[in-house]
Structures are given as C-alpha cells and as structure tokens.
Amino acid sequence: MVSALIERELSTDTFPIRHGVFVAVVGPSGAGKDTMIGYAKACFADESRLEFVRRVITRPSDAASEDHDTLADAAFAEAEADGAFAIAWEAHGLRYGIPADVDWSVANGQVAVANVSRAIIPTLRDRYANLAVVEITATPEILAERLAMRGRESRGEVLARLARSTSVALSGPDVTSIDNSGAREVAGERFAEVLRKAMAFSDLSSMI
C-alpha cells in the first residue's frame, strides 16, 4: 500500500517532518478558504513546488463545494486504519482526511497547501517543522450572507456556525490573518505572497 511505503521511507527520519512547508488554510465557514485556494491555483498554475492537497471527505462532491474525494463513513474508517491519511479529523458531522502522501511531499521540499480545521493546528505543529497557518477571516455580516447563499443549512445552523467561529482563537508567529471581506483579488494577493515566502523558505531549507 502506498501509505505504508511512505511511512517506511519516513521511518529513517523523526517527526517533525522537515525541508518543505505545510500551509494550513483555516477560518470560519463562509470566509472564502476555497476561493483563496482557487485564486492561488490560477496564480501558480505552472509552479511545480506547490501541491494543493485534495481532501477526502465523507460528503458527496457538488458544484457548490470544493472538489474533493468522497468516502462513505465505513470506508473512511477503514482507510484511516490502514494509514491512508497523514491527518484526519471530524467536524460538523463529517470526517476529513489529508492523504498520507503529503508527508512525502513536505519531506522532499515541496509546499503543501490544505484547507484544514483550526482544531488540528497543534497536531500539525508537532508533525511539520515548517508550518504556515493562514487564517482567512471576514466580518460577521459577510459570513452570514455567504452561508445563507450556500443554502445548505437552516438559519439556526448558520447562527451556530457563526458562534463557533468566534470560539477558536489562533496565535503565534506562524499565523497570518487575511481579511477576505472585500475584493477577492486583494485577499488573494496577500495569500499568494504567503505562498511565495513559503516556497523561498523551502528552497533554502532544502539546501541546508
């Protein structure tokens, strides 16, 4: 199995994994995390040093959500037990996984970019020596409007999401906050600059 081979290759090293950079994109629902990632994909379409991680989620893919791989709950649990994920977590009644091959990418000097939960940041800090946390934010009014437009949740569920979004505070020198309340290009360029710095750091780290 691919994940088992990755684990064996990494077994000669100790965690945290070095050389590359893991860029954790976090923030409340409606802040525009997928929009920022999509902007960066277009901006760096020919950049081989960047890997935009495709998540595995126990939710069917649709036009209104990110492009992801889907597994049923039982299949997800089996894959997790087999070591298919570098990181897995639960949120909003769903299960999410980052494929195990992201470890190989970071160990080989690449910059991996993934949309993750803020709750797993401590785990990521333990796993990757070079972690950049990008927190995408927006005003409560904008968040409420965007969540309502998605039409996937009731008003009560939207309000509950907004309440949860203020309950998790991030801090540390590895955290960059980007306000995405306005034009996509403004926030997108700030995000792109974080990725440029991550690539430059990865290039330097790989030479040491």
N, CA and C atoms as a LAMMPS dump frame, in Angstrom:
ITEM: TIMESTEP
0
ITEM: NUMBER OF ATOMS
624
ITEM: BOX BOUNDS ff ff ff
-5.0000000000000000e+02 5.0000000000000000e+02
-5.0000000000000000e+02 5.0000000000000000e+02
-5.0000000000000000e+02 5.0000000000000000e+02
ITEM: ATOMS id mol type element x y z
1 1 1 N 0.847 -1.2 0
2 1 2 C 0 0 0
3 1 3 C 0.882 1.25 0
4 2 1 N 0.455 2.267 -0.77
5 2 2 C 1.266 3.476 -0.905
6 2 3 C 1.553 4.115 0.44
7 3 1 N 0.53 4.223 1.299
8 3 2 C 0.715 4.878 2.594
9 3 3 C 1.743 4.143 3.438
10 4 1 N 1.759 2.814 3.369
11 4 2 C 2.724 2.03 4.134
12 4 3 C 4.136 2.288 3.632
13 5 1 N 4.285 2.41 2.31
14 5 2 C 5.599 2.702 1.735
15 5 3 C 6.09 4.073 2.183
16 6 1 N 5.184 5.036 2.225
17 6 2 C 5.547 6.375 2.679
18 6 3 C 6.025 6.329 4.117
19 7 1 N 5.3 5.61 4.967
20 7 2 C 5.697 5.503 6.367
21 7 3 C 7.079 4.889 6.498
22 8 1 N 7.375 3.863 5.68
23 8 2 C 8.689 3.223 5.765
24 8 3 C 9.791 4.183 5.322
25 9 1 N 9.512 4.957 4.262
26 9 2 C 10.506 5.914 3.786
27 9 3 C 10.783 6.983 4.831
28 10 1 N 9.745 7.37 5.574
29 10 2 C 9.907 8.407 6.582
30 10 3 C 10.453 7.87 7.897
31 11 1 N 10.498 6.554 8.039
32 11 2 C 10.883 5.982 9.323
33 11 3 C 12.338 6.248 9.67
34 12 1 N 13.158 6.556 8.666
35 12 2 C 14.562 6.86 8.942
36 12 3 C 14.703 8.259 9.541
37 13 1 N 13.685 9.076 9.398
38 13 2 C 13.692 10.42 9.974
39 13 3 C 12.758 10.434 11.175
40 14 1 N 12.86 11.454 11.965
41 14 2 C 11.944 11.607 13.089
42 14 3 C 11.037 12.802 12.825
43 15 1 N 9.857 12.721 13.403
44 15 2 C 8.968 13.873 13.321
45 15 3 C 9.512 14.963 14.234
46 16 1 N 9.34 16.215 13.897
47 16 2 C 8.548 16.725 12.779
48 16 3 C 9.263 16.59 11.436
49 17 1 N 8.461 16.495 10.374
50 17 2 C 8.982 16.389 9.013
51 17 3 C 9.535 17.738 8.584
52 18 1 N 10.7 17.712 7.964
53 18 2 C 11.399 18.955 7.625
54 18 3 C 11.482 19.163 6.111
55 19 1 N 12.284 20.154 5.735
56 19 2 C 12.621 20.516 4.35
57 19 3 C 11.544 21.361 3.673
58 20 1 N 10.336 20.825 3.51
59 20 2 C 9.284 21.598 2.869
60 20 3 C 8.459 22.366 3.876
61 21 1 N 7.315 22.87 3.412
62 21 2 C 6.425 23.672 4.26
63 21 3 C 4.995 23.166 4.092
64 22 1 N 4.283 23.045 5.2
65 22 2 C 2.857 22.744 5.155
66 22 3 C 2.114 24.05 5.425
67 23 1 N 1.284 24.461 4.474
68 23 2 C 0.491 25.686 4.624
69 23 3 C -0.93 25.287 4.982
70 24 1 N -1.322 25.577 6.209
71 24 2 C -2.648 25.227 6.713
72 24 3 C -3.583 26.417 6.542
73 25 1 N -4.578 26.275 5.678
74 25 2 C -5.547 27.339 5.44
75 25 3 C -6.751 27.081 6.343
76 26 1 N -7.029 28.013 7.241
77 26 2 C -8.091 27.83 8.22
78 26 3 C -9.007 29.052 8.228
79 27 1 N -10.118 28.918 8.948
80 27 2 C -11.033 30.044 9.072
81 27 3 C -12.46 29.561 9.122
82 28 1 N -13.376 30.422 9.509
83 28 2 C -14.786 30.035 9.625
84 28 3 C -15.423 29.753 8.277
85 29 1 N -16.476 28.955 8.285
86 29 2 C -17.232 28.702 7.067
87 29 3 C -17.751 30.025 6.509
88 30 1 N -17.599 30.205 5.206
89 30 2 C -18.041 31.432 4.569
90 30 3 C -16.957 32.477 4.424
91 31 1 N -15.792 32.241 5.025
92 31 2 C -14.712 33.228 4.925
93 31 3 C -14.076 33.239 3.536
94 32 1 N -14.182 32.116 2.827
95 32 2 C -13.629 32.078 1.475
96 32 3 C -12.321 31.313 1.364
97 33 1 N -12.145 30.271 2.146
98 33 2 C -10.9 29.493 2.094
99 33 3 C -10.709 28.86 0.717
100 34 1 N -11.763 28.216 0.206
101 34 2 C -11.655 27.584 -1.106
102 34 3 C -11.459 28.622 -2.21
103 35 1 N -12.059 29.798 -2.024
104 35 2 C -11.865 30.878 -3
105 35 3 C -10.407 31.31 -3.044
106 36 1 N -9.776 31.442 -1.889
107 36 2 C -8.369 31.826 -1.833
108 36 3 C -7.48 30.742 -2.44
109 37 1 N -7.793 29.491 -2.147
110 37 2 C -7.009 28.396 -2.721
111 37 3 C -7.178 28.359 -4.233
112 38 1 N -8.402 28.582 -4.708
113 38 2 C -8.634 28.627 -6.144
114 38 3 C -7.885 29.763 -6.81
115 39 1 N -7.837 30.912 -6.154
116 39 2 C -7.086 32.055 -6.683
117 39 3 C -5.603 31.694 -6.814
118 40 1 N -5.071 31.049 -5.776
119 40 2 C -3.655 30.676 -5.789
120 40 3 C -3.362 29.63 -6.859
121 41 1 N -4.283 28.687 -7.056
122 41 2 C -4.087 27.676 -8.101
123 41 3 C -3.936 28.332 -9.466
124 42 1 N -4.776 29.331 -9.731
125 42 2 C -4.699 30.032 -11.021
126 42 3 C -3.42 30.856 -11.109
127 43 1 N -3.042 31.467 -9.995
128 43 2 C -1.856 32.328 -9.967
129 43 3 C -0.571 31.522 -10.17
130 44 1 N -0.549 30.295 -9.621
131 44 2 C 0.658 29.472 -9.67
132 44 3 C 0.434 28.202 -10.488
133 45 1 N -0.278 28.325 -11.579
134 45 2 C -0.652 27.157 -12.384
135 45 3 C 0.555 26.364 -12.871
136 46 1 N 1.676 27.023 -13.102
137 46 2 C 2.861 26.353 -13.637
138 46 3 C 3.941 26.136 -12.581
139 47 1 N 3.588 26.277 -11.318
140 47 2 C 4.576 26.17 -10.229
141 47 3 C 4.606 24.746 -9.676
142 48 1 N 5.688 24.027 -9.952
143 48 2 C 5.786 22.622 -9.541
144 48 3 C 6.104 22.457 -8.059
145 49 1 N 6.557 23.521 -7.395
146 49 2 C 6.911 23.402 -5.971
147 49 3 C 5.701 23.408 -5.057
148 50 1 N 4.542 23.789 -5.593
149 50 2 C 3.325 23.854 -4.804
150 50 3 C 2.451 22.625 -5.036
151 51 1 N 1.94 22.05 -3.957
152 51 2 C 0.964 20.97 -4.061
153 51 3 C -0.306 21.395 -3.341
154 52 1 N -1.393 21.512 -4.091
155 52 2 C -2.686 21.835 -3.5
156 52 3 C -3.368 20.514 -3.168
157 53 1 N -3.487 20.248 -1.885
158 53 2 C -3.91 18.938 -1.404
159 53 3 C -5.412 18.722 -1.635
160 54 1 N -5.744 17.588 -2.217
161 54 2 C -7.133 17.199 -2.447
162 54 3 C -7.606 16.384 -1.241
163 55 1 N -8.563 16.903 -0.51
164 55 2 C -9.016 16.25 0.712
165 55 3 C -9.965 15.095 0.425
166 56 1 N -10.089 14.216 1.411
167 56 2 C -11.08 13.144 1.389
168 56 3 C -12.125 13.483 2.45
169 57 1 N -13.406 13.492 2.058
170 57 2 C -14.483 13.911 2.96
171 57 3 C -15.638 12.931 2.844
172 58 1 N -16.311 12.705 3.954
173 58 2 C -17.497 11.839 3.937
174 58 3 C -18.723 12.654 3.542
175 59 1 N -18.595 13.359 2.417
176 59 2 C -19.694 14.161 1.869
177 59 3 C -19.607 14.112 0.356
178 60 1 N -20.717 13.889 -0.332
179 60 2 C -20.672 13.881 -1.799
180 60 3 C -20.187 15.223 -2.335
181 61 1 N -19.456 15.185 -3.421
182 61 2 C -18.98 16.409 -4.06
183 61 3 C -20.108 17.002 -4.899
184 62 1 N -20.197 18.33 -4.898
185 62 2 C -21.196 19.004 -5.721
186 62 3 C -20.622 20.336 -6.19
187 63 1 N -21.345 20.98 -7.086
188 63 2 C -20.852 22.213 -7.697
189 63 3 C -20.697 23.335 -6.68
190 64 1 N -21.398 23.248 -5.55
191 64 2 C -21.367 24.324 -4.559
192 64 3 C -20.242 24.154 -3.546
193 65 1 N -19.531 23.036 -3.588
194 65 2 C -18.466 22.792 -2.612
195 65 3 C -17.15 22.549 -3.314
196 66 1 N -16.103 22.357 -2.541
197 66 2 C -14.789 22.116 -3.102
198 66 3 C -14.746 20.792 -3.858
199 67 1 N -13.799 20.682 -4.759
200 67 2 C -13.562 19.443 -5.482
201 67 3 C -12.765 18.516 -4.572
202 68 1 N -13.388 17.45 -4.1
203 68 2 C -12.723 16.56 -3.161
204 68 3 C -13.055 15.111 -3.484
205 69 1 N -12.33 14.188 -2.862
206 69 2 C -12.652 12.774 -2.984
207 69 3 C -13.647 12.409 -1.884
208 70 1 N -14.547 11.503 -2.183
209 70 2 C -15.61 11.141 -1.25
210 70 3 C -15.494 9.686 -0.83
211 71 1 N -15.65 9.447 0.468
212 71 2 C -15.737 8.097 1.009
213 71 3 C -16.923 8.029 1.963
214 72 1 N -17.592 6.89 1.99
215 72 2 C -18.619 6.661 2.999
216 72 3 C -17.946 6.507 4.358
217 73 1 N -18.711 6.651 5.422
218 73 2 C -18.143 6.608 6.771
219 73 3 C -17.336 5.337 7.027
220 74 1 N -17.895 4.191 6.66
221 74 2 C -17.216 2.924 6.926
222 74 3 C -15.925 2.818 6.123
223 75 1 N -15.959 3.249 4.866
224 75 2 C -14.765 3.197 4.025
225 75 3 C -13.705 4.168 4.528
226 76 1 N -14.147 5.32 5.032
227 76 2 C -13.199 6.289 5.588
228 76 3 C -12.501 5.7 6.804
229 77 1 N -13.264 5.078 7.695
230 77 2 C -12.681 4.483 8.9
231 77 3 C -11.681 3.395 8.539
232 78 1 N -12.002 2.608 7.521
233 78 2 C -11.089 1.549 7.078
234 78 3 C -9.81 2.145 6.504
235 79 1 N -9.963 3.194 5.682
236 79 2 C -8.79 3.846 5.093
237 79 3 C -7.909 4.462 6.17
238 80 1 N -8.535 5.082 7.174
239 80 2 C -7.768 5.677 8.269
240 80 3 C -6.997 4.611 9.04
241 81 1 N -7.631 3.48 9.285
242 81 2 C -6.962 2.382 9.994
243 81 3 C -5.796 1.828 9.195
244 82 1 N -5.88 1.9 7.874
245 82 2 C -4.814 1.408 7.001
246 82 3 C -3.691 2.42 6.803
247 83 1 N -3.81 3.596 7.439
248 83 2 C -2.755 4.601 7.325
249 83 3 C -2.828 5.448 6.076
250 84 1 N -4.031 5.579 5.511
251 84 2 C -4.174 6.332 4.262
252 84 3 C -4.069 7.84 4.439
253 85 1 N -4.181 8.313 5.686
254 85 2 C -4.202 9.748 5.927
255 85 3 C -3.027 10.18 6.807
256 86 1 N -2.45 11.319 6.462
257 86 2 C -1.449 11.936 7.342
258 86 3 C -2.144 12.525 8.556
259 87 1 N -3.282 13.162 8.318
260 87 2 C -4.076 13.804 9.367
261 87 3 C -5.552 13.555 9.052
262 88 1 N -6.343 13.262 10.071
263 88 2 C -7.788 13.126 9.894
264 88 3 C -8.49 13.766 11.081
265 89 1 N -9.703 14.274 10.838
266 89 2 C -10.455 14.92 11.915
267 89 3 C -11.948 14.881 11.598
268 90 1 N -12.741 15.238 12.581
269 90 2 C -14.191 15.302 12.428
270 90 3 C -14.667 16.725 12.681
271 91 1 N -15.657 17.16 11.909
272 91 2 C -16.25 18.482 12.105
273 91 3 C -17.607 18.52 11.419
274 92 1 N -18.58 19.139 12.094
275 92 2 C -19.914 19.341 11.525
276 92 3 C -20.546 18.029 11.063
277 93 1 N -20.275 16.943 11.778
278 93 2 C -20.86 15.659 11.437
279 93 3 C -20.211 14.953 10.267
280 94 1 N -19.086 15.474 9.797
281 94 2 C -18.366 14.871 8.672
282 94 3 C -16.954 14.494 9.104
283 95 1 N -16.312 13.622 8.322
284 95 2 C -14.926 13.251 8.576
285 95 3 C -14.072 13.722 7.401
286 96 1 N -12.899 14.224 7.733
287 96 2 C -11.991 14.806 6.748
288 96 3 C -10.627 14.137 6.856
289 97 1 N -9.959 13.937 5.719
290 97 2 C -8.629 13.353 5.744
291 97 3 C -7.697 14.022 4.751
292 98 1 N -6.436 14.18 5.152
293 98 2 C -5.366 14.658 4.27
294 98 3 C -4.558 13.429 3.862
295 99 1 N -4.471 13.113 2.57
296 99 2 C -3.781 11.894 2.142
297 99 3 C -2.356 11.799 2.662
298 100 1 N -1.92 10.565 2.935
299 100 2 C -0.616 10.32 3.554
300 100 3 C 0.553 10.792 2.699
301 101 1 N 0.359 10.846 1.376
302 101 2 C 1.495 11.218 0.532
303 101 3 C 1.909 12.676 0.686
304 102 1 N 1.113 13.479 1.43
305 102 2 C 1.539 14.852 1.7
306 102 3 C 2.813 14.861 2.543
307 103 1 N 2.986 13.855 3.399
308 103 2 C 4.212 13.769 4.203
309 103 3 C 5.431 13.631 3.302
310 104 1 N 5.305 12.798 2.279
311 104 2 C 6.412 12.599 1.331
312 104 3 C 6.718 13.914 0.611
313 105 1 N 5.676 14.641 0.217
314 105 2 C 5.867 15.91 -0.491
315 105 3 C 6.643 16.905 0.368
316 106 1 N 6.218 17.065 1.624
317 106 2 C 6.896 18.013 2.512
318 106 3 C 8.327 17.559 2.798
319 107 1 N 8.52 16.27 3.014
320 107 2 C 9.862 15.75 3.287
321 107 3 C 10.8 15.969 2.107
322 108 1 N 10.234 16.092 0.902
323 108 2 C 11.04 16.298 -0.294
324 108 3 C 11.054 17.748 -0.759
325 109 1 N 10.73 18.659 0.161
326 109 2 C 10.943 20.071 -0.101
327 109 3 C 9.82 20.813 -0.776
328 110 1 N 8.663 20.194 -0.93
329 110 2 C 7.556 20.896 -1.555
330 110 3 C 6.751 21.693 -0.525
331 111 1 N 5.902 22.576 -1.042
332 111 2 C 4.988 23.343 -0.206
333 111 3 C 3.591 22.778 -0.415
334 112 1 N 3.041 22.174 0.629
335 112 2 C 1.712 21.573 0.56
336 112 3 C 0.687 22.54 1.136
337 113 1 N -0.383 22.775 0.402
338 113 2 C -1.416 23.733 0.804
339 113 3 C -2.718 22.977 1.022
340 114 1 N -3.3 23.101 2.216
341 114 2 C -4.52 22.353 2.505
342 114 3 C -5.468 23.155 3.377
343 115 1 N -6.747 22.988 3.116
344 115 2 C -7.822 23.558 3.918
345 115 3 C -8.049 22.609 5.097
346 116 1 N -7.802 23.074 6.309
347 116 2 C -7.912 22.208 7.48
348 116 3 C -8.712 22.888 8.589
349 117 1 N -8.995 22.117 9.626
350 117 2 C -9.692 22.644 10.796
351 117 3 C -8.706 23.34 11.733
352 118 1 N -9.153 24.446 12.318
353 118 2 C -8.302 25.132 13.294
354 118 3 C -7.98 24.248 14.49
355 119 1 N -8.854 23.302 14.795
356 119 2 C -8.661 22.446 15.964
357 119 3 C -7.442 21.535 15.841
358 120 1 N -6.968 21.267 14.611
359 120 2 C -5.833 20.352 14.454
360 120 3 C -4.493 21.078 14.302
361 121 1 N -4.482 22.392 14.465
362 121 2 C -3.226 23.132 14.339
363 121 3 C -2.15 22.609 15.302
364 122 1 N -2.459 22.327 16.58
365 122 2 C -1.412 21.765 17.454
366 122 3 C -0.824 20.466 16.913
367 123 1 N -1.659 19.608 16.332
368 123 2 C -1.177 18.354 15.749
369 123 3 C -0.267 18.624 14.563
370 124 1 N -0.642 19.591 13.728
371 124 2 C 0.177 19.942 12.575
372 124 3 C 1.515 20.527 13.01
373 125 1 N 1.516 21.31 14.078
374 125 2 C 2.772 21.887 14.57
375 125 3 C 3.73 20.803 15.048
376 126 1 N 3.181 19.719 15.573
377 126 2 C 4.02 18.604 16.002
378 126 3 C 4.533 17.794 14.813
379 127 1 N 3.736 17.728 13.755
380 127 2 C 4.066 16.849 12.629
381 127 3 C 5.013 17.5 11.622
382 128 1 N 4.894 18.824 11.427
383 128 2 C 5.686 19.515 10.404
384 128 3 C 6.534 20.616 11.039
385 129 1 N 7.828 20.56 10.776
386 129 2 C 8.742 21.547 11.357
387 129 3 C 8.457 22.945 10.827
388 130 1 N 8.057 23.021 9.572
389 130 2 C 7.818 24.311 8.928
390 130 3 C 6.331 24.417 8.594
391 131 1 N 5.596 25.043 9.489
392 131 2 C 4.153 25.201 9.315
393 131 3 C 3.807 26.673 9.168
394 132 1 N 3.027 26.987 8.149
395 132 2 C 2.497 28.341 7.982
396 132 3 C 0.987 28.258 8.078
397 133 1 N 0.417 28.954 9.039
398 133 2 C -1.032 28.961 9.227
399 133 3 C -1.596 30.238 8.62
400 134 1 N -2.503 30.09 7.677
401 134 2 C -3.148 31.248 7.046
402 134 3 C -4.613 31.245 7.46
403 135 1 N -4.977 32.224 8.261
404 135 2 C -6.349 32.323 8.752
405 135 3 C -7.129 33.313 7.88
406 136 1 N -8.103 32.777 7.145
407 136 2 C -8.958 33.609 6.302
408 136 3 C -10.165 34.055 7.133
409 137 1 N -10.4 35.35 7.189
410 137 2 C -11.493 35.879 8.003
411 137 3 C -12.405 36.767 7.151
412 138 1 N -13.53 37.121 7.728
413 138 2 C -14.453 38.082 7.118
414 138 3 C -15.352 38.605 8.234
415 139 1 N -16.013 39.713 7.986
416 139 2 C -16.896 40.274 9.009
417 139 3 C -18.074 39.335 9.254
418 140 1 N -18.681 39.375 10.442
419 140 2 C -19.842 38.515 10.724
420 140 3 C -20.969 38.692 9.71
421 141 1 N -21.177 39.917 9.251
422 141 2 C -22.247 40.171 8.282
423 141 3 C -21.968 39.452 6.959
424 142 1 N -20.711 39.515 6.516
425 142 2 C -20.329 38.847 5.266
426 142 3 C -20.431 37.338 5.416
427 143 1 N -19.969 36.817 6.557
428 143 2 C -20.053 35.37 6.803
429 143 3 C -21.502 34.895 6.746
430 144 1 N -22.381 35.621 7.431
431 144 2 C -23.795 35.239 7.456
432 144 3 C -24.395 35.261 6.052
433 145 1 N -24.061 36.271 5.272
434 145 2 C -24.582 36.39 3.912
435 145 3 C -24.106 35.234 3.041
436 146 1 N -22.813 34.913 3.128
437 146 2 C -22.267 33.835 2.303
438 146 3 C -22.842 32.477 2.695
439 147 1 N -22.985 32.244 3.993
440 147 2 C -23.538 30.971 4.441
441 147 3 C -24.993 30.821 3.999
442 148 1 N -25.743 31.917 4.069
443 148 2 C -27.141 31.873 3.643
444 148 3 C -27.242 31.593 2.145
445 149 1 N -26.325 32.154 1.365
446 149 2 C -26.341 31.956 -0.085
447 149 3 C -26.055 30.509 -0.467
448 150 1 N -25.273 29.808 0.359
449 150 2 C -24.976 28.41 0.056
450 150 3 C -26.219 27.539 0.134
451 151 1 N -27.148 27.91 1.013
452 151 2 C -28.41 27.201 1.105
453 151 3 C -28.328 25.782 1.629
454 152 1 N -27.229 25.432 2.27
455 152 2 C -27.073 24.06 2.766
456 152 3 C -27.553 23.909 4.202
457 153 1 N -27.792 25.033 4.893
458 153 2 C -28.117 24.966 6.308
459 153 3 C -29.294 25.88 6.64
460 154 1 N -29.963 25.565 7.734
461 154 2 C -31.044 26.413 8.213
462 154 3 C -30.466 27.661 8.876
463 155 1 N -31.326 28.621 9.18
464 155 2 C -30.867 29.843 9.847
465 155 3 C -30.234 29.508 11.194
466 156 1 N -30.832 28.579 11.926
467 156 2 C -30.274 28.185 13.22
468 156 3 C -28.897 27.577 13.089
469 157 1 N -28.699 26.756 12.054
470 157 2 C -27.385 26.131 11.831
471 157 3 C -26.348 27.175 11.431
472 158 1 N -26.774 28.165 10.643
473 158 2 C -25.878 29.254 10.26
474 158 3 C -25.429 30.028 11.496
475 159 1 N -26.387 30.351 12.364
476 159 2 C -26.05 31.092 13.582
477 159 3 C -25.117 30.281 14.48
478 160 1 N -25.336 28.972 14.528
479 160 2 C -24.467 28.114 15.337
480 160 3 C -23.054 28.106 14.783
481 161 1 N -22.916 28.066 13.468
482 161 2 C -21.589 28.118 12.85
483 161 3 C -20.889 29.431 13.185
484 162 1 N -21.624 30.53 13.097
485 162 2 C -21.037 31.835 13.394
486 162 3 C -20.587 31.913 14.845
487 163 1 N -21.359 31.328 15.747
488 163 2 C -20.978 31.328 17.162
489 163 3 C -19.716 30.522 17.375
490 164 1 N -19.604 29.374 16.693
491 164 2 C -18.4 28.546 16.83
492 164 3 C -17.186 29.244 16.259
493 165 1 N -17.383 30.066 15.219
494 165 2 C -16.252 30.704 14.552
495 165 3 C -15.52 31.684 15.453
496 166 1 N -16.193 32.175 16.486
497 166 2 C -15.554 33.13 17.396
498 166 3 C -14.977 32.451 18.63
499 167 1 N -15.15 31.117 18.724
500 167 2 C -14.726 30.402 19.931
501 167 3 C -13.312 29.856 19.834
502 168 1 N -12.702 29.92 18.649
503 168 2 C -11.357 29.385 18.457
504 168 3 C -10.418 30.529 18.082
505 169 1 N -9.47 30.805 18.949
506 169 2 C -8.52 31.893 18.693
507 169 3 C -7.16 31.293 18.351
508 170 1 N -6.539 31.83 17.315
509 170 2 C -5.221 31.368 16.901
510 170 3 C -4.188 32.444 17.194
511 171 1 N -3.008 32.016 17.596
512 171 2 C -1.925 32.963 17.819
513 171 3 C -0.608 32.264 17.587
514 172 1 N 0.424 33.053 17.404
515 172 2 C 1.755 32.505 17.198
516 172 3 C 2.432 33.136 16.002
517 173 1 N 3.754 33.047 15.935
518 173 2 C 4.494 33.667 14.831
519 173 3 C 4.248 33.001 13.485
520 174 1 N 3.665 31.794 13.485
521 174 2 C 3.404 31.101 12.226
522 174 3 C 2.02 31.408 11.659
523 175 1 N 1.276 32.334 12.297
524 175 2 C -0.097 32.641 11.876
525 175 3 C -0.155 33.963 11.116
526 176 1 N -0.767 33.937 9.932
527 176 2 C -1.035 35.14 9.145
528 176 3 C -2.539 35.256 8.955
529 177 1 N -3.112 36.391 9.327
530 177 2 C -4.551 36.611 9.165
531 177 3 C -4.808 37.461 7.925
532 178 1 N -5.77 37.009 7.116
533 178 2 C -6.126 37.726 5.886
534 178 3 C -7.632 37.982 5.897
535 179 1 N -8.016 39.253 5.825
536 179 2 C -9.425 39.631 5.799
537 179 3 C -9.936 39.536 4.358
538 180 1 N -10.893 38.636 4.154
539 180 2 C -11.458 38.43 2.824
540 180 3 C -12.882 38.976 2.741
541 181 1 N -13.123 40.116 3.4
542 181 2 C -14.45 40.729 3.355
543 181 3 C -14.683 41.503 2.068
544 182 1 N -13.598 41.9 1.405
545 182 2 C -13.726 42.745 0.22
546 182 3 C -13.426 42.016 -1.072
547 183 1 N -12.718 42.705 -1.964
548 183 2 C -12.414 42.141 -3.289
549 183 3 C -11.533 40.906 -3.164
550 184 1 N -11.878 39.881 -3.913
551 184 2 C -11.129 38.622 -3.867
552 184 3 C -9.661 38.833 -4.216
553 185 1 N -9.391 39.724 -5.158
554 185 2 C -8.019 39.916 -5.614
555 185 3 C -7.122 40.479 -4.518
556 186 1 N -7.676 41.32 -3.662
557 186 2 C -6.874 41.927 -2.588
558 186 3 C -6.413 40.857 -1.613
559 187 1 N -7.361 40.059 -1.109
560 187 2 C -7.008 38.977 -0.195
561 187 3 C -6.192 37.911 -0.914
562 188 1 N -6.533 37.647 -2.177
563 188 2 C -5.82 36.633 -2.952
564 188 3 C -4.352 36.946 -3.113
565 189 1 N -4.018 38.214 -3.327
566 189 2 C -2.618 38.592 -3.485
567 189 3 C -1.859 38.465 -2.164
568 190 1 N -2.522 38.737 -1.065
569 190 2 C -1.876 38.537 0.24
570 190 3 C -1.58 37.064 0.47
571 191 1 N -2.536 36.207 0.091
572 191 2 C -2.335 34.768 0.217
573 191 3 C -1.206 34.301 -0.702
574 192 1 N -1.185 34.819 -1.925
575 192 2 C -0.131 34.451 -2.871
576 192 3 C 1.247 34.828 -2.335
577 193 1 N 1.336 35.952 -1.639
578 193 2 C 2.615 36.382 -1.078
579 193 3 C 3.071 35.424 0.016
580 194 1 N 2.143 34.922 0.814
581 194 2 C 2.498 33.925 1.833
582 194 3 C 3.081 32.688 1.159
583 195 1 N 2.487 32.262 0.057
584 195 2 C 2.968 31.077 -0.644
585 195 3 C 4.337 31.319 -1.28
586 196 1 N 4.561 32.516 -1.789
587 196 2 C 5.889 32.835 -2.348
588 196 3 C 6.96 32.749 -1.266
589 197 1 N 6.651 33.263 -0.088
590 197 2 C 7.601 33.194 1.025
591 197 3 C 7.829 31.751 1.462
592 198 1 N 6.767 30.948 1.458
593 198 2 C 6.903 29.538 1.827
594 198 3 C 7.79 28.803 0.839
595 199 1 N 7.641 29.089 -0.447
596 199 2 C 8.492 28.448 -1.457
597 199 3 C 9.948 28.869 -1.303
598 200 1 N 10.161 30.157 -1.02
599 200 2 C 11.535 30.637 -0.821
600 200 3 C 12.156 29.989 0.404
601 201 1 N 11.395 29.861 1.471
602 201 2 C 11.89 29.211 2.688
603 201 3 C 12.198 27.743 2.421
604 202 1 N 11.308 27.074 1.676
605 202 2 C 11.516 25.671 1.373
606 202 3 C 12.777 25.471 0.541
607 203 1 N 13.003 26.349 -0.422
608 203 2 C 14.233 26.266 -1.236
609 203 3 C 15.475 26.367 -0.358
610 204 1 N 15.447 27.304 0.583
611 204 2 C 16.595 27.499 1.482
612 204 3 C 16.753 26.318 2.422
613 205 1 N 15.632 25.843 2.993
614 205 2 C 15.671 24.735 3.943
615 205 3 C 16.189 23.458 3.286
616 206 1 N 15.845 23.244 2.023
617 206 2 C 16.259 22.03 1.33
618 206 3 C 17.757 22.003 1.054
619 207 1 N 18.389 23.16 1.061
620 207 2 C 19.831 23.233 0.802
621 207 3 C 20.669 23.048 2.058
622 208 1 N 20.034 23.135 3.22
623 208 2 C 20.778 23.014 4.475
624 208 3 C 21.038 21.559 4.826
